[in-house]
Amino acid sequence: MAAVPLKVESKGALVLKAAAGAVLSPAQIEFNRLMAQLETARAKFERERVRLDRIMDALAHQLMPLIEETHRLDFELIMYLQNALGTFRLTHRRRDSLEDLLRERARDLVVDTCGLAPAQLEALEKLMEEIDPGWIDSESEEMEEGFDYLRAMMEETAREAGLEVDLSDIDLRQNPEEGMRKLHERFAAAKAAAARPLSRKQTKSQIERERKQRAVEEAKQRDLKTIYKQLAKVLHPDLETNPDLRANKEEWMKRLTSAHAAGDLRELLRIEMEWLGEEASNLAAAGDEKLKVYSLILKEQIDDVKSRMFTLIDEPQYSSLRRIMDDFSRHIPRTDLLKQSLAAKVRDNQELLNSLQKGDAGARKTLYQLADTHLQEMEDDDFWQLPF
């Protein structure tokens, strides 16, 4: 077959192109297809990383100041309601409504206290002990019930996929990042266990299939090692006497070592091509069998990039995003819409407090309206909970 020189397209993808009058083999076409898929997957991963970084920046500089201001206003409202319950004459229904509103707002605030000063935190904890003595125990029970449900749902999902996974010993409350790491490890172990053959006697076809699989795995590792060793011979800085060239080769060697440690075939091939040049590239002369092995490695890398993209938001550097992410859909609303919503909440709460703190007839009327509105919400909630 005619030689197939290696080219680098403008987008940076490694692509095999046939010489004039020649055609690519199926193995070469598959290699090109997978290399393009890997480039696409990595580009999507990078876009997602940039997107999350942008959201993190917006959270820190635009949303958090508004969230903290909201919490400070909530604290002032809670303290005002506590004082109002002791000073205003209220009907039983309005008193019950305001007491429920007070507990509700205080419970929400004690779960997330960012923006509050130490003195405010102390006052909030003291208030909770007065109005809801068992709030710590009840909050812990609710959280534990929620995590129990989440664990059970994950175990059921795993069973439906043919995996047996026990997650009962994983605690997501104390250290969420550590808990997520253990979850991934547990599922990976379950997949590996499911892939292992049963202890009963294997058929000849099973033995042959395993032999071929082992041969492929060995070939994959051998090809990666071969490329690495060949390049290390010419790139190792210890073999260079010229100080300037040695420094240059140190950078090349770092890149080579990193690619080999990650099993990154694409990067190894790129280093090979860049150092040896297009005409000397081993990839250009690679036979179909070697390209098939390369394709298997590329498939694994594509799957790995896609998996990393799905779990990227769970990495520690993005833990703050859980504040604005939906736990079930994992959707993050647009930050500009969140900013508008938070700004409106700050404005409404400030206007409410300004009206209440005047201490005149208008303040009393506002307090009654607040109680009546919350009372209606309580009754609506009761209605939807009826067993129709």
C-alpha positions as CSV (number, residue, x, y, z in Angstrom):
1,M,0.0,0.0,0.0
2,A,1.2,3.5,-0.7
3,A,2.8,5.4,2.2
4,V,0.4,7.4,4.4
5,P,2.1,10.6,5.6
6,L,1.0,12.1,8.9
7,K,-0.6,15.6,8.7
8,V,-1.8,18.0,11.4
9,E,-4.9,19.8,10.5
10,S,-5.6,23.4,11.5
11,K,-7.8,22.3,14.5
12,G,-4.9,20.3,15.9
13,A,-6.2,16.8,15.3
14,L,-3.8,14.1,14.1
15,V,-5.1,12.7,10.8
16,L,-3.7,10.1,8.5
17,K,-4.0,11.1,4.8
18,A,-3.3,8.8,1.9
19,A,-0.7,9.6,-0.7
20,A,-1.8,10.5,-4.2
21,G,-3.6,7.7,-5.9
22,A,-3.9,5.6,-2.7
23,V,-6.9,5.0,-0.3
24,L,-7.0,4.6,3.4
25,S,-7.6,1.2,4.9
26,P,-10.6,0.6,7.2
27,A,-8.1,0.6,10.2
28,Q,-6.8,4.0,9.1
29,I,-10.3,5.4,8.6
30,E,-11.3,4.1,12.1
31,F,-8.1,5.7,13.6
32,N,-9.0,9.0,12.0
33,R,-12.6,8.8,13.2
34,L,-11.6,8.1,16.8
35,M,-8.9,10.7,16.9
36,A,-11.5,13.3,15.7
37,Q,-13.9,12.0,18.4
38,L,-11.2,12.4,21.1
39,E,-10.5,16.0,19.9
40,T,-14.2,16.7,20.1
41,A,-14.6,15.2,23.6
42,R,-11.6,17.1,24.9
43,A,-12.9,20.3,23.4
44,K,-16.3,19.8,25.1
45,F,-14.5,19.0,28.4
46,E,-12.5,22.2,28.1
47,R,-15.6,24.2,27.3
48,E,-17.4,22.7,30.3
49,R,-14.4,23.5,32.6
50,V,-14.3,27.1,31.3
51,R,-18.1,27.4,31.8
52,L,-17.8,26.2,35.4
53,D,-14.9,28.5,36.1
54,R,-17.0,31.4,34.8
55,I,-19.9,30.4,37.0
56,M,-17.5,30.1,40.0
57,D,-16.3,33.7,39.3
58,A,-19.8,35.0,39.0
59,L,-20.8,33.2,42.2
60,A,-17.9,34.7,44.1
61,H,-18.1,38.3,42.8
62,Q,-21.8,38.8,41.9
63,L,-24.0,36.3,43.7
64,M,-22.3,35.8,47.1
65,P,-22.5,39.4,48.1
66,L,-26.3,39.3,47.4
67,I,-26.6,36.0,49.2
68,E,-24.8,37.4,52.2
69,E,-27.0,40.5,52.2
70,T,-30.1,38.3,51.9
71,H,-29.0,36.4,55.0
72,R,-28.3,39.6,57.0
73,L,-31.8,40.9,56.1
74,D,-33.3,37.5,57.0
75,F,-31.6,37.7,60.4
76,E,-32.9,41.2,61.0
77,L,-36.4,40.1,60.1
78,I,-36.2,37.0,62.4
79,M,-35.1,39.3,65.3
80,Y,-37.9,41.7,64.5
81,L,-40.5,38.9,64.5
82,Q,-39.3,37.6,67.8
83,N,-39.6,41.0,69.3
84,A,-43.0,41.7,67.7
85,L,-44.5,38.5,69.1
86,G,-43.7,39.9,72.6
87,T,-45.0,43.4,72.0
88,F,-47.9,43.4,69.6
89,R,-51.4,42.3,70.4
90,L,-52.2,39.5,67.9
91,T,-55.1,37.1,67.3
92,H,-54.3,33.5,68.0
93,R,-54.3,32.7,64.3
94,R,-51.9,35.5,63.4
95,R,-49.6,34.7,66.4
96,D,-49.5,31.0,65.3
97,S,-48.8,32.1,61.7
98,L,-45.9,34.5,62.8
99,E,-44.4,31.8,65.1
100,D,-44.4,29.3,62.3
101,L,-42.9,31.9,59.9
102,L,-40.2,32.7,62.5
103,R,-39.3,29.0,62.9
104,E,-39.3,28.5,59.2
105,R,-37.0,31.5,58.4
106,A,-34.7,30.7,61.4
107,R,-34.3,27.0,60.3
108,D,-33.5,28.1,56.8
109,L,-30.9,30.6,58.0
110,V,-29.2,28.3,60.5
111,V,-28.5,25.8,57.7
112,D,-26.6,28.5,55.7
113,T,-25.2,31.3,57.8
114,C,-22.7,32.9,55.4
115,G,-22.7,36.7,55.8
116,L,-23.6,36.7,59.5
117,A,-21.2,38.2,62.0
118,P,-20.1,36.1,65.1
119,A,-22.5,38.0,67.4
120,Q,-25.4,37.3,65.0
121,L,-24.5,33.6,64.8
122,E,-24.6,33.4,68.6
123,A,-27.9,35.3,68.8
124,L,-29.4,33.0,66.1
125,E,-28.3,29.8,67.9
126,K,-29.8,31.2,71.2
127,L,-33.0,32.0,69.4
128,M,-33.2,28.5,68.0
129,E,-32.8,27.0,71.4
130,E,-35.8,29.1,72.6
131,I,-38.2,28.6,69.7
132,D,-37.3,25.1,68.5
133,P,-35.2,23.2,71.2
134,G,-35.1,20.0,69.1
135,W,-34.0,21.7,65.9
136,I,-30.5,20.1,65.8
137,D,-31.9,16.5,66.3
138,S,-34.7,17.1,63.8
139,E,-32.4,18.6,61.2
140,S,-30.0,15.7,61.5
141,E,-32.8,13.2,61.2
142,E,-34.1,14.9,58.1
143,M,-30.6,15.0,56.5
144,E,-30.0,11.3,57.4
145,E,-33.4,10.3,55.9
146,G,-32.5,12.2,52.8
147,F,-29.1,10.5,52.5
148,D,-30.7,7.1,53.2
149,Y,-33.1,7.7,50.3
150,L,-30.3,8.8,48.0
151,R,-28.2,5.7,48.9
152,A,-31.2,3.4,48.4
153,M,-31.9,5.0,45.0
154,M,-28.3,4.6,43.9
155,E,-28.3,0.9,45.0
156,E,-31.5,0.3,43.1
157,T,-30.2,1.9,40.0
158,A,-27.0,-0.2,40.2
159,R,-29.1,-3.4,40.6
160,E,-31.1,-2.5,37.5
161,A,-27.8,-2.3,35.7
162,G,-26.8,-5.8,37.0
163,L,-24.4,-4.5,39.8
164,E,-24.6,-5.3,43.5
165,V,-23.3,-2.3,45.4
166,D,-23.5,-1.7,49.2
167,L,-23.4,2.0,50.1
168,S,-24.7,1.8,53.7
169,D,-21.3,2.7,55.2
170,I,-20.7,5.9,53.1
171,D,-21.5,9.1,54.9
172,L,-22.1,12.1,52.6
173,R,-22.7,14.5,55.4
174,Q,-19.3,14.9,57.1
175,N,-17.2,15.1,54.0
176,P,-19.1,15.3,50.7
177,E,-16.0,15.2,48.5
178,E,-14.6,12.1,50.3
179,G,-18.1,10.5,50.1
180,M,-18.3,11.1,46.3
181,R,-14.8,9.6,45.9
182,K,-15.8,6.4,47.8
183,L,-19.0,6.2,45.7
184,H,-17.0,6.2,42.5
185,E,-14.6,3.6,43.9
186,R,-17.5,1.4,45.0
187,F,-19.2,1.5,41.6
188,A,-15.9,0.9,39.8
189,A,-15.2,-2.2,42.0
190,A,-18.7,-3.5,41.3
191,K,-18.2,-3.1,37.5
192,A,-14.9,-4.9,37.8
193,A,-16.4,-7.7,39.8
194,A,-19.2,-8.1,37.3
195,A,-16.7,-8.3,34.5
196,R,-14.8,-11.1,36.1
197,P,-15.7,-14.6,34.8
198,L,-17.5,-17.1,37.1
199,S,-15.6,-19.8,38.8
200,R,-17.3,-22.6,36.7
201,K,-15.5,-24.3,34.0
202,Q,-15.1,-22.1,30.9
203,T,-15.9,-23.1,27.4
204,K,-13.3,-23.1,24.6
205,S,-14.8,-20.0,23.1
206,Q,-14.6,-18.1,26.5
207,I,-11.0,-19.2,26.9
208,E,-10.1,-18.0,23.4
209,R,-11.9,-14.7,23.9
210,E,-10.0,-14.1,27.1
211,R,-6.7,-15.0,25.4
212,K,-7.4,-12.5,22.7
213,Q,-8.4,-9.9,25.2
214,R,-5.2,-10.4,27.2
215,A,-3.2,-10.2,24.0
216,V,-4.8,-6.9,23.1
217,E,-4.1,-5.5,26.6
218,E,-0.5,-6.5,26.3
219,A,-0.2,-5.0,22.8
220,K,-1.7,-1.8,24.1
221,Q,0.8,-1.5,26.9
222,R,3.6,-2.6,24.7
223,D,2.9,0.0,22.0
224,L,2.7,2.8,24.5
225,K,6.0,1.6,26.1
226,T,7.6,1.3,22.7
227,I,6.8,4.9,21.7
228,Y,7.9,6.1,25.1
229,K,11.2,4.3,25.1
230,Q,12.0,5.4,21.5
231,L,11.4,9.0,22.3
232,A,13.1,8.8,25.7
233,K,16.3,7.7,24.0
234,V,16.5,11.0,22.0
235,L,14.8,13.3,24.5
236,H,16.5,12.4,27.8
237,P,18.4,15.5,29.0
238,D,21.1,13.4,30.7
239,L,22.3,12.4,27.3
240,E,22.8,16.0,26.2
241,T,26.1,17.8,26.8
242,N,25.0,21.2,25.5
243,P,23.5,23.2,28.5
244,D,21.0,25.0,26.3
245,L,19.8,21.9,24.5
246,R,19.7,20.0,27.9
247,A,17.3,22.6,29.3
248,N,15.1,22.3,26.2
249,K,15.1,18.5,26.4
250,E,14.1,18.7,30.1
251,E,10.9,20.3,29.0
252,W,10.3,17.7,26.3
253,M,11.0,14.9,28.8
254,K,8.5,16.4,31.3
255,R,5.9,16.4,28.6
256,L,6.8,12.9,27.5
257,T,6.8,11.5,31.1
258,S,3.4,13.1,31.8
259,A,1.8,11.6,28.7
260,H,3.2,8.2,29.4
261,A,2.0,8.2,33.0
262,A,-1.5,9.2,31.8
263,G,-1.5,6.6,29.0
264,D,-2.2,9.4,26.6
265,L,-1.7,8.0,23.2
266,R,-2.7,11.2,21.4
267,E,-0.1,13.2,23.2
268,L,2.7,10.6,22.7
269,L,1.9,10.5,19.0
270,R,2.0,14.3,18.8
271,I,5.3,14.4,20.6
272,E,6.7,11.7,18.3
273,M,5.5,13.7,15.3
274,E,6.8,17.1,16.5
275,W,10.2,15.7,17.4
276,L,10.9,13.4,14.6
277,G,9.1,15.3,11.9
278,E,6.4,14.1,9.5
279,E,8.5,12.0,7.2
280,A,10.2,10.1,10.1
281,S,6.9,9.5,12.0
282,N,6.4,5.8,12.9
283,L,2.6,6.4,12.8
284,A,2.8,7.1,9.1
285,A,4.2,3.6,8.5
286,A,2.1,1.9,11.2
287,G,0.4,-1.3,10.0
288,D,-3.3,-2.0,10.4
289,E,-2.8,-4.3,13.4
290,K,-0.9,-1.5,15.3
291,L,-3.6,1.0,14.3
292,K,-6.3,-1.3,15.7
293,V,-4.5,-1.3,19.0
294,Y,-4.2,2.5,18.9
295,S,-7.9,2.7,18.2
296,L,-8.7,0.6,21.3
297,I,-6.6,3.0,23.4
298,L,-8.4,6.0,21.8
299,K,-11.8,4.5,22.6
300,E,-10.8,4.2,26.3
301,Q,-9.5,7.8,26.3
302,I,-12.8,9.0,24.8
303,D,-14.8,7.2,27.4
304,D,-12.6,8.6,30.2
305,V,-12.9,12.2,28.9
306,K,-16.7,11.8,28.8
307,S,-16.8,10.3,32.3
308,R,-14.6,13.1,33.6
309,M,-16.9,15.7,32.0
310,F,-19.9,14.3,33.8
311,T,-18.2,14.2,37.2
312,L,-16.2,17.5,36.7
313,I,-18.8,19.5,38.8
314,D,-18.2,17.0,41.7
315,E,-14.5,17.9,42.0
316,P,-13.5,19.8,45.1
317,Q,-12.7,23.1,43.4
318,Y,-16.4,23.4,42.3
319,S,-18.0,22.4,45.6
320,S,-19.3,25.9,46.1
321,L,-21.6,25.4,43.1
322,R,-23.8,23.0,45.0
323,R,-25.3,26.2,46.6
324,I,-26.9,27.0,43.3
325,M,-27.1,23.6,41.6
326,D,-30.3,21.4,41.6
327,D,-29.4,18.2,43.5
328,F,-31.4,15.9,41.3
329,S,-31.1,17.4,37.8
330,R,-27.6,18.8,38.5
331,H,-28.7,21.9,36.5
332,I,-27.2,25.3,37.3
333,P,-29.5,28.2,36.4
334,R,-28.2,31.2,34.5
335,T,-26.2,33.4,36.8
336,D,-27.7,36.6,35.3
337,L,-31.2,35.3,36.2
338,L,-30.0,34.2,39.7
339,K,-28.5,37.7,40.2
340,Q,-31.8,39.4,39.2
341,S,-33.8,37.1,41.6
342,L,-31.4,37.7,44.5
343,A,-31.4,41.4,43.9
344,A,-35.2,41.5,43.9
345,K,-35.2,39.5,47.1
346,V,-32.8,41.9,48.8
347,R,-34.9,44.8,47.6
348,D,-38.2,43.3,48.8
349,N,-36.8,42.3,52.2
350,Q,-35.2,45.7,52.7
351,E,-38.5,47.4,51.9
352,L,-40.4,45.0,54.2
353,L,-38.0,45.7,57.1
354,N,-38.1,49.5,56.5
355,S,-41.9,49.4,56.7
356,L,-41.9,47.2,59.9
357,Q,-39.3,49.2,61.7
358,K,-41.2,52.5,61.4
359,G,-43.2,51.5,64.4
360,D,-46.3,53.3,63.3
361,A,-49.8,52.2,62.2
362,G,-48.4,51.3,58.8
363,A,-45.9,48.9,60.5
364,R,-48.7,47.2,62.3
365,K,-50.7,46.8,59.1
366,T,-47.6,45.3,57.3
367,L,-47.1,42.8,60.2
368,Y,-50.7,41.7,60.0
369,Q,-50.4,41.3,56.2
370,L,-47.3,39.3,56.7
371,A,-49.1,37.0,59.2
372,D,-52.2,36.7,56.9
373,T,-50.1,35.9,53.8
374,H,-48.1,33.2,55.6
375,L,-51.3,31.8,57.1
376,Q,-52.8,31.4,53.7
377,E,-49.6,29.6,52.5
378,M,-49.9,27.2,55.5
379,E,-53.5,26.4,54.7
380,D,-52.6,25.9,51.0
381,D,-49.9,23.4,52.1
382,D,-52.4,21.6,54.3
383,F,-54.9,21.3,51.4
384,W,-52.4,19.7,49.0
385,Q,-51.4,17.2,51.7
386,L,-55.0,15.9,52.1
387,P,-55.4,12.2,51.0
388,F,-57.7,12.7,48.1
